[in-house]
Amino acid sequence: MTEPAPAPPDPAPASSPQVLLRLAVPRAAQKPLAAQLAARGQKRVETWFDTPERALGRAGLRLSIVRRVRGWRLRLQTPTALLEVPAPSAVPLPAALGPEWAESLGALIAETPLEPQFTAELKRVTAGQVGVSVTLETGTLATETAKLPVSALVVEGPEALAAKTALALAAEHDLRLDPEPLPARGTRLVTDAPPPVMRAGPGLSGHPSLDDAVILLLRACLTQFTANWQAFFTGDAVNAIHQMRVAMRRLRSVLGLFARHLPAPEFAGFRAEAKHIAATMGEARNWDVFTALLKSGPGQIFGAEPGFAELYAQCAEQRAQGYQAVEALLTSQGPTLFVLALEEFLARRGWRGALPPESLPSLAAPATGFATLQLTRLHRKVRKRGKHLRHLPAAARHLLRIELKKLRYATDLFGGLYEPKSRVRAYAEAAAALQEELGTLNDLATAQTLLARLGQSSLPAARAAGIVTGWCAHAALAADRPLLKRWQDFLAAKPFAG
């Protein structure tokens, strides 16, 4: 396989960052929105091209031809920018993008011909609103063998104005955020592959200011959250729920850290909504974990007991209810308004208004100073919570786990700002190992709680429940030795901040 050549730099970004937000439009809202935009519709046909092996897509590139009344336009979308130039024909010619891109794309494509992958045929009604562009798109996205309807509202413009406009339109017309771009949807239509599950990103790196760190970290959490919506509905729902829940818990943690230093009242509201979302998903996640624990533990050894079949059936029923609650949440308007409101807050840097004028220069300081204060504070808190760990009751160990989780999130998010990386990695690994042991104990305690919620309507089921109770109690006792070992390893790991 030909190795991809280094890509030329993306086009320079505009001085005012531009964003594009998509909102799914139900059929009932199409006419009211079109009337509100009060503009004539235009047809747009865009065809995306790639090699049969999807060499461009694997490199994170999208190449398309847009057919217009006055000719064609060649568009190249990279992970961070969009380049559009006139095209001599409906055949995509990389040379039209300039010599640097022609060379880079040529290295990817080699001698393989580009083939049409999918086509969007849309009617677009566009109107400008206070510095932003609002477009209603209706039509189809099609391959040679499949077709999907498209109905979306696209809001494009400066970050703050676009988010504010999208928030108002979503509230007025009961719209939902549609985080999956058309090219990604078209690729899934071609490959018949499920949407990917997105894990948490690596956190900060380089030398960001405190002001920029707020945006980078909170937006990363939002991206992880919304990127897993489609996977929940048509892909790996189990891991999608897990990653969305992680995103909201990380978001809450970050909001809590910044709220200690930036007294913006909005932080509390966003934290409360993130907690509600995480709690709803936590119910479904708990039944997944509990069922897995049953199957790998007592169910594997005592599975022949007739009562286990009844326990599994009850778990499946509870799990289904949990998943229905997640589906109801994601199809409601709440998460859309939450994401757009937080995006608007980030775009206008709403925390600045909570600071006195003399404190504003502190936002331009490197985020490392803030991170060091928070990491040092959290490390001391974990050490204090874990004193006399051997003799701590279950409730106190649970509180230790909560504080350790906050420290883990902070380490993941801010660790990239520090050197040497080996010291950061050693500390993070020690904290992660300790958290895993505490997590095992928490899973066992949660299993007891969930077991109590199941109704043992028969003697076999009651017997199976008793077996599970005894197994969990024995496993919790056995977990003490590795837990204490991990605690000593954590104490021996030197903090990298400070």
C-alpha positions as CSV (number, residue, x, y, z in Angstrom):
1,M,0.0,0.0,0.0
2,T,1.3,3.5,-0.9
3,E,2.2,5.6,2.1
4,P,0.4,8.9,2.2
5,A,2.5,11.9,1.6
6,P,2.5,14.7,4.1
7,A,-0.5,16.9,3.6
8,P,0.0,20.6,2.9
9,P,-1.1,23.0,5.6
10,D,-4.8,23.8,5.8
11,P,-6.0,27.1,4.6
12,A,-5.6,29.8,7.1
13,P,-8.7,30.2,9.4
14,A,-10.8,33.3,9.3
15,S,-10.1,35.9,11.9
16,S,-13.5,35.2,13.4
17,P,-14.0,31.4,13.9
18,Q,-16.8,30.1,11.7
19,V,-18.9,27.0,12.7
20,L,-21.6,24.9,11.1
21,L,-24.4,23.5,13.2
22,R,-27.0,21.0,11.9
23,L,-30.4,20.5,13.3
24,A,-32.7,17.7,12.2
25,V,-36.0,19.0,10.9
26,P,-39.2,16.9,11.1
27,R,-41.6,17.1,8.2
28,A,-44.1,19.1,10.1
29,A,-41.6,21.9,10.6
30,Q,-40.3,22.2,7.0
31,K,-43.0,24.5,5.7
32,P,-43.0,26.9,8.7
33,L,-39.2,27.1,8.5
34,A,-39.2,27.7,4.8
35,A,-41.8,30.5,5.2
36,Q,-39.8,32.0,8.0
37,L,-36.6,32.1,5.9
38,A,-38.7,33.8,3.1
39,A,-36.1,33.0,0.4
40,R,-36.2,31.2,-2.9
41,G,-34.9,27.7,-2.9
42,Q,-32.1,26.5,-5.1
43,K,-31.1,23.0,-6.1
44,R,-27.8,21.6,-5.2
45,V,-26.2,18.4,-6.3
46,E,-23.0,17.2,-4.6
47,T,-21.2,14.0,-5.4
48,W,-18.4,12.6,-3.2
49,F,-15.5,10.7,-4.7
50,D,-13.0,8.2,-3.4
51,T,-11.0,5.2,-4.4
52,P,-12.6,1.7,-4.1
53,E,-10.4,1.2,-0.9
54,R,-11.5,4.6,0.5
55,A,-7.9,5.9,0.6
56,L,-9.1,9.5,1.0
57,G,-11.6,8.7,3.7
58,R,-9.1,6.8,5.7
59,A,-6.8,9.9,5.6
60,G,-9.6,12.1,6.9
61,L,-10.3,13.8,3.6
62,R,-13.5,14.3,1.7
63,L,-13.4,15.2,-2.1
64,S,-16.6,16.2,-3.8
65,I,-18.0,18.0,-6.9
66,V,-20.8,20.4,-6.6
67,R,-22.9,21.0,-9.7
68,R,-24.2,24.5,-10.0
69,V,-26.0,26.5,-12.7
70,R,-22.8,28.2,-13.8
71,G,-20.5,25.2,-13.7
72,W,-18.8,23.0,-11.2
73,R,-16.9,23.5,-7.9
74,L,-14.4,21.1,-6.5
75,R,-14.4,20.9,-2.7
76,L,-11.8,19.3,-0.4
77,Q,-12.7,19.0,3.3
78,T,-9.9,18.2,5.8
79,P,-10.4,17.6,9.5
80,T,-10.0,21.3,10.2
81,A,-10.8,23.3,7.0
82,L,-12.6,23.4,3.7
83,L,-11.0,24.3,0.4
84,E,-13.3,25.1,-2.6
85,V,-12.2,26.0,-6.2
86,P,-13.7,26.1,-9.6
87,A,-13.6,22.8,-11.5
88,P,-13.4,22.4,-15.3
89,S,-15.8,19.5,-15.4
90,A,-17.8,17.1,-13.3
91,V,-14.7,14.9,-13.0
92,P,-12.6,15.6,-9.8
93,L,-9.1,16.7,-10.8
94,P,-6.8,17.2,-7.8
95,A,-4.6,19.5,-10.0
96,A,-7.3,22.1,-9.7
97,L,-6.5,22.4,-5.9
98,G,-3.0,23.5,-6.6
99,P,0.4,21.8,-6.8
100,E,0.8,20.9,-3.1
101,W,-2.6,19.3,-2.8
102,A,-2.2,17.6,-6.2
103,E,1.0,16.0,-5.0
104,S,-0.5,14.9,-1.6
105,L,-3.7,13.5,-3.1
106,G,-1.7,11.8,-5.9
107,A,0.3,10.0,-3.3
108,L,-2.8,8.7,-1.7
109,I,-4.7,7.8,-4.8
110,A,-1.7,6.6,-6.9
111,E,-3.0,5.1,-10.1
112,T,-6.4,4.1,-8.7
113,P,-9.3,6.0,-10.4
114,L,-11.6,8.0,-8.3
115,E,-15.2,6.7,-8.2
116,P,-18.5,8.4,-7.1
117,Q,-19.5,7.1,-3.7
118,F,-22.7,8.9,-2.9
119,T,-24.7,11.9,-4.0
120,A,-26.8,14.5,-2.2
121,E,-29.6,16.0,-4.2
122,L,-31.0,18.9,-2.1
123,K,-33.3,21.8,-2.3
124,R,-31.7,24.6,-0.2
125,V,-33.6,27.6,1.1
126,T,-31.0,30.1,2.5
127,A,-31.4,33.4,4.3
128,G,-29.1,35.6,6.3
129,Q,-30.0,36.4,9.9
130,V,-27.9,38.9,11.9
131,G,-24.5,37.8,10.5
132,V,-25.3,34.1,10.1
133,S,-26.5,32.0,7.2
134,V,-29.5,29.7,7.8
135,T,-30.3,27.0,5.3
136,L,-33.1,24.5,5.1
137,E,-32.0,21.4,3.2
138,T,-34.5,18.8,2.0
139,G,-33.9,16.0,-0.4
140,T,-32.0,12.7,-0.5
141,L,-28.6,11.1,0.0
142,A,-28.2,8.2,-2.3
143,T,-25.8,5.5,-3.5
144,E,-26.3,3.1,-6.3
145,T,-28.3,0.8,-4.1
146,A,-29.7,2.8,-1.2
147,K,-31.3,6.1,-0.5
148,L,-31.9,8.2,2.7
149,P,-34.1,11.3,3.2
150,V,-32.4,14.5,4.2
151,S,-34.2,17.2,6.2
152,A,-31.9,19.6,8.1
153,L,-31.4,23.2,9.1
154,V,-27.8,24.3,8.7
155,V,-26.7,27.4,10.7
156,E,-23.3,28.8,9.7
157,G,-21.4,31.8,10.9
158,P,-19.3,33.2,13.7
159,E,-19.4,30.9,16.7
160,A,-21.4,32.9,19.2
161,L,-24.0,34.1,16.6
162,A,-24.4,30.7,15.1
163,A,-24.9,29.0,18.4
164,K,-27.3,31.7,19.6
165,T,-29.3,31.5,16.3
166,A,-29.4,27.6,16.4
167,L,-30.5,27.7,20.0
168,A,-33.4,30.0,19.3
169,L,-34.5,28.1,16.2
170,A,-34.3,24.8,18.0
171,A,-36.5,26.1,20.8
172,E,-39.0,27.7,18.5
173,H,-39.5,24.7,16.1
174,D,-38.8,21.8,18.5
175,L,-35.7,20.7,16.6
176,R,-33.0,18.3,17.6
177,L,-29.2,18.5,17.1
178,D,-28.0,16.4,14.1
179,P,-24.3,15.9,14.9
180,E,-23.5,13.5,12.0
181,P,-22.3,15.4,8.8
182,L,-23.7,14.3,5.4
183,P,-20.3,12.9,4.2
184,A,-20.1,10.6,7.3
185,R,-23.7,9.5,6.8
186,G,-23.0,8.8,3.1
187,T,-19.9,6.8,3.9
188,R,-22.0,4.6,6.3
189,L,-24.5,4.2,3.5
190,V,-21.8,2.9,1.2
191,T,-19.9,0.7,3.6
192,D,-22.9,-0.5,5.6
193,A,-20.6,0.0,8.6
194,P,-22.1,1.0,12.0
195,P,-21.2,4.5,13.3
196,P,-18.1,4.5,15.3
197,V,-18.0,4.9,19.1
198,M,-15.9,7.9,20.1
199,R,-13.7,7.7,23.2
200,A,-12.4,10.6,25.2
201,G,-9.6,12.6,23.7
202,P,-6.1,13.1,25.1
203,G,-6.6,16.4,26.9
204,L,-4.6,19.6,26.7
205,S,-1.2,20.0,25.1
206,G,1.2,22.8,24.2
207,H,0.8,26.1,26.0
208,P,-2.8,27.2,26.1
209,S,-4.0,30.1,28.2
210,L,-6.5,29.5,31.0
211,D,-9.1,31.3,28.8
212,D,-8.6,28.9,25.9
213,A,-8.3,25.8,28.2
214,V,-11.9,26.3,29.3
215,I,-13.1,26.2,25.7
216,L,-10.8,23.3,24.6
217,L,-11.8,21.0,27.5
218,L,-15.5,21.7,27.6
219,R,-15.9,21.5,23.9
220,A,-14.0,18.2,23.8
221,C,-16.5,16.8,26.3
222,L,-19.4,18.0,24.2
223,T,-17.9,16.5,21.1
224,Q,-17.5,13.1,22.7
225,F,-21.1,13.3,24.0
226,T,-22.8,14.2,20.7
227,A,-20.5,12.0,18.5
228,N,-21.9,8.9,20.2
229,W,-25.6,9.7,19.6
230,Q,-25.8,7.9,16.3
231,A,-23.9,4.9,17.6
232,F,-26.5,4.5,20.3
233,F,-29.3,4.3,17.8
234,T,-27.7,2.3,15.0
235,G,-24.4,0.9,16.3
236,D,-22.8,-0.3,19.5
237,A,-25.3,1.0,22.0
238,V,-23.6,-0.5,25.0
239,N,-20.3,1.3,24.5
240,A,-22.0,4.4,23.2
241,I,-23.8,4.8,26.5
242,H,-20.6,4.2,28.4
243,Q,-18.8,6.9,26.4
244,M,-21.6,9.4,26.6
245,R,-21.7,8.9,30.4
246,V,-17.9,9.4,30.6
247,A,-18.2,12.6,28.6
248,M,-20.8,14.0,31.0
249,R,-18.9,13.0,34.0
250,R,-15.7,14.6,32.6
251,L,-17.7,17.6,31.8
252,R,-19.0,17.9,35.3
253,S,-15.5,17.5,36.7
254,V,-14.1,20.2,34.4
255,L,-17.0,22.6,35.2
256,G,-16.4,22.0,38.9
257,L,-12.7,22.8,38.6
258,F,-13.2,26.0,36.6
259,A,-16.0,27.1,38.9
260,R,-13.6,27.3,41.8
261,H,-11.6,29.9,40.0
262,L,-14.1,31.6,37.6
263,P,-17.3,32.3,39.6
264,A,-19.7,32.3,36.6
265,P,-23.2,31.3,37.8
266,E,-23.8,29.4,34.5
267,F,-21.4,26.7,35.5
268,A,-23.8,25.4,38.2
269,G,-26.7,25.1,35.7
270,F,-24.5,23.2,33.2
271,R,-23.2,20.9,35.9
272,A,-26.8,20.1,37.0
273,E,-27.9,19.2,33.5
274,A,-24.8,17.1,32.9
275,K,-25.5,15.2,36.2
276,H,-29.0,14.5,35.1
277,I,-27.9,13.1,31.7
278,A,-25.2,11.0,33.3
279,A,-27.6,9.7,35.9
280,T,-30.1,8.6,33.2
281,M,-27.4,6.8,31.3
282,G,-25.9,5.4,34.5
283,E,-29.1,3.3,35.2
284,A,-28.7,1.5,31.8
285,R,-25.0,1.2,32.3
286,N,-25.4,-0.4,35.8
287,W,-27.6,-3.2,34.4
288,D,-25.0,-3.9,31.7
289,V,-22.2,-4.1,34.2
290,F,-24.4,-6.2,36.6
291,T,-25.4,-8.7,33.9
292,A,-21.7,-9.0,32.8
293,L,-20.7,-9.6,36.4
294,L,-23.4,-12.3,36.8
295,K,-22.3,-14.1,33.7
296,S,-18.5,-14.0,34.4
297,G,-18.8,-14.7,38.1
298,P,-21.5,-16.6,40.0
299,G,-23.5,-17.4,36.8
300,Q,-20.4,-19.2,35.3
301,I,-20.0,-21.4,38.3
302,F,-23.6,-21.9,39.4
303,G,-25.3,-21.4,36.0
304,A,-27.0,-24.8,36.3
305,E,-29.1,-23.5,39.1
306,P,-32.6,-23.0,37.7
307,G,-33.1,-19.6,39.4
308,F,-30.4,-17.9,37.3
309,A,-32.6,-18.0,34.2
310,E,-35.2,-16.0,36.1
311,L,-32.5,-13.5,37.3
312,Y,-31.2,-13.0,33.8
313,A,-34.8,-12.4,32.5
314,Q,-35.4,-9.8,35.2
315,C,-32.1,-8.1,34.4
316,A,-33.0,-8.0,30.7
317,E,-36.3,-6.3,31.6
318,Q,-34.6,-3.7,33.8
319,R,-31.9,-3.1,31.2
320,A,-34.5,-2.6,28.5
321,Q,-36.2,0.0,30.7
322,G,-32.9,1.7,31.2
323,Y,-32.2,1.8,27.5
324,Q,-35.7,3.2,26.8
325,A,-35.0,6.0,29.2
326,V,-31.8,6.8,27.4
327,E,-33.6,6.8,24.0
328,A,-36.3,9.0,25.4
329,L,-33.7,11.4,26.7
330,L,-31.7,11.7,23.4
331,T,-34.9,12.1,21.4
332,S,-36.2,14.8,23.7
333,Q,-35.2,18.5,23.2
334,G,-33.3,18.7,26.5
335,P,-29.8,17.5,25.3
336,T,-30.0,19.6,22.2
337,L,-30.8,22.8,24.1
338,F,-28.1,21.9,26.7
339,V,-25.4,21.4,24.1
340,L,-26.3,24.5,22.1
341,A,-26.5,26.7,25.3
342,L,-23.1,25.5,26.4
343,E,-21.7,26.1,22.9
344,E,-23.0,29.6,22.9
345,F,-21.6,30.2,26.4
346,L,-18.2,29.0,25.3
347,A,-18.3,31.0,22.1
348,R,-18.9,34.3,23.9
349,R,-16.6,33.3,26.8
350,G,-19.3,33.9,29.3
351,W,-17.2,33.4,32.3
352,R,-15.4,36.7,31.7
353,G,-18.4,38.6,32.9
354,A,-18.1,37.1,36.3
355,L,-14.6,38.4,36.9
356,P,-13.8,42.0,38.1
357,P,-11.9,44.0,35.4
358,E,-8.6,43.7,37.4
359,S,-8.8,39.9,37.2
360,L,-9.3,39.6,33.5
361,P,-5.6,39.5,32.7
362,S,-5.3,36.3,34.7
363,L,-7.2,34.5,31.9
364,A,-4.3,35.1,29.5
365,A,-1.9,33.3,31.9
366,P,-0.8,29.8,31.0
367,A,-3.3,27.1,32.0
368,T,-0.4,25.3,33.7
369,G,-0.6,27.5,36.8
370,F,-4.3,26.8,37.3
371,A,-3.8,23.1,36.6
372,T,-1.0,22.8,39.2
373,L,-3.2,24.3,41.9
374,Q,-6.0,21.9,41.1
375,L,-3.9,18.8,40.7
376,T,-2.1,19.5,44.0
377,R,-5.4,20.1,45.8
378,L,-7.0,16.9,44.4
379,H,-3.9,14.8,45.2
380,R,-3.9,15.9,48.8
381,K,-7.6,15.2,49.1
382,V,-7.2,11.7,47.8
383,R,-4.4,11.0,50.2
384,K,-6.5,12.4,53.1
385,R,-9.5,10.3,52.1
386,G,-7.4,7.1,51.8
387,K,-5.8,7.3,55.3
388,H,-6.2,4.0,57.1
389,L,-7.7,2.5,53.9
390,R,-7.6,-1.0,55.4
391,H,-10.1,-0.1,58.1
392,L,-12.3,2.3,56.1
393,P,-16.0,1.3,55.8
394,A,-17.6,0.9,52.4
395,A,-19.2,4.4,52.4
396,A,-15.8,6.0,53.1
397,R,-14.1,4.0,50.3
398,H,-16.9,5.1,48.0
399,L,-16.0,8.8,48.8
400,L,-12.3,8.0,48.2
401,R,-13.3,6.6,44.7
402,I,-15.2,9.8,43.9
403,E,-12.2,12.0,44.8
404,L,-9.8,9.7,42.9
405,K,-12.0,9.8,39.8
406,K,-11.8,13.6,39.9
407,L,-8.0,13.4,40.2
408,R,-8.0,10.9,37.2
409,Y,-10.0,13.2,35.1
410,A,-7.8,16.2,35.9
411,T,-4.7,14.1,35.2
412,D,-6.0,13.0,31.8
413,L,-7.1,16.6,30.9
414,F,-4.1,18.6,32.1
415,G,-1.3,16.0,32.1
416,G,-0.2,16.8,28.6
417,L,1.0,20.2,29.8
418,Y,3.8,18.7,31.9
419,E,7.2,17.2,31.4
420,P,8.7,14.6,31.6
421,K,5.9,12.5,30.0
422,S,7.3,9.4,31.6
423,R,6.6,10.8,35.1
424,V,3.1,11.9,34.1
425,R,2.4,8.4,32.6
426,A,3.7,6.6,35.7
427,Y,1.5,8.7,38.0
428,A,-1.6,8.3,35.7
429,E,-1.1,4.5,35.6
430,A,-0.8,4.2,39.4
431,A,-4.0,6.3,39.8
432,A,-5.8,4.3,37.1
433,A,-4.9,1.0,38.8
434,L,-6.1,2.2,42.1
435,Q,-9.3,3.4,40.6
436,E,-9.9,0.1,38.9
437,E,-9.7,-1.8,42.2
438,L,-12.1,0.7,43.9
439,G,-14.3,0.4,40.8
440,T,-14.5,-3.4,41.3
441,L,-15.6,-2.9,44.9
442,N,-18.2,-0.3,43.7
443,D,-19.5,-2.8,41.1
444,L,-19.9,-5.4,43.8
445,A,-21.8,-3.0,46.0
446,T,-24.0,-1.8,43.1
447,A,-24.7,-5.5,42.3
448,Q,-26.1,-5.9,45.8
449,T,-28.3,-2.8,45.4
450,L,-29.6,-4.0,42.0
451,L,-30.2,-7.5,43.3
452,A,-32.4,-6.1,46.0
453,R,-34.5,-4.4,43.4
454,L,-35.3,-7.7,41.6
455,G,-38.3,-9.5,42.8
456,Q,-37.5,-13.2,43.6
457,S,-41.0,-14.6,42.9
458,S,-39.9,-18.2,43.2
459,L,-37.7,-20.3,45.5
460,P,-35.1,-21.0,42.7
461,A,-34.8,-17.3,42.1
462,A,-34.4,-16.6,45.8
463,R,-31.7,-19.3,46.0
464,A,-29.9,-17.8,43.0
465,A,-30.1,-14.4,44.6
466,G,-28.6,-15.8,47.8
467,I,-25.7,-17.3,45.8
468,V,-25.0,-14.0,44.1
469,T,-25.1,-12.2,47.5
470,G,-22.6,-14.6,49.0
471,W,-20.4,-14.5,45.9
472,C,-20.3,-10.7,46.0
473,A,-19.5,-10.6,49.7
474,H,-16.6,-13.1,49.2
475,A,-15.3,-11.2,46.2
476,A,-15.3,-7.9,48.2
477,L,-13.2,-9.5,50.9
478,A,-10.8,-11.0,48.4
479,A,-10.4,-7.6,46.8
480,D,-8.8,-6.1,49.9
481,R,-5.3,-7.3,49.3
482,P,-4.9,-6.0,45.7
483,L,-6.6,-2.8,46.7
484,L,-4.0,-2.1,49.5
485,K,-1.2,-2.9,47.1
486,R,-2.5,-0.4,44.5
487,W,-2.8,2.2,47.3
488,Q,0.8,1.8,48.2
489,D,1.8,2.0,44.5
490,F,-0.2,5.3,44.3
491,L,1.5,6.7,47.4
492,A,4.9,5.9,45.9
493,A,4.1,7.6,42.6
494,K,5.5,11.1,42.6
495,P,3.0,13.9,41.6
496,F,4.1,15.5,38.3
497,A,2.6,18.9,39.1
498,G,4.1,21.4,41.4
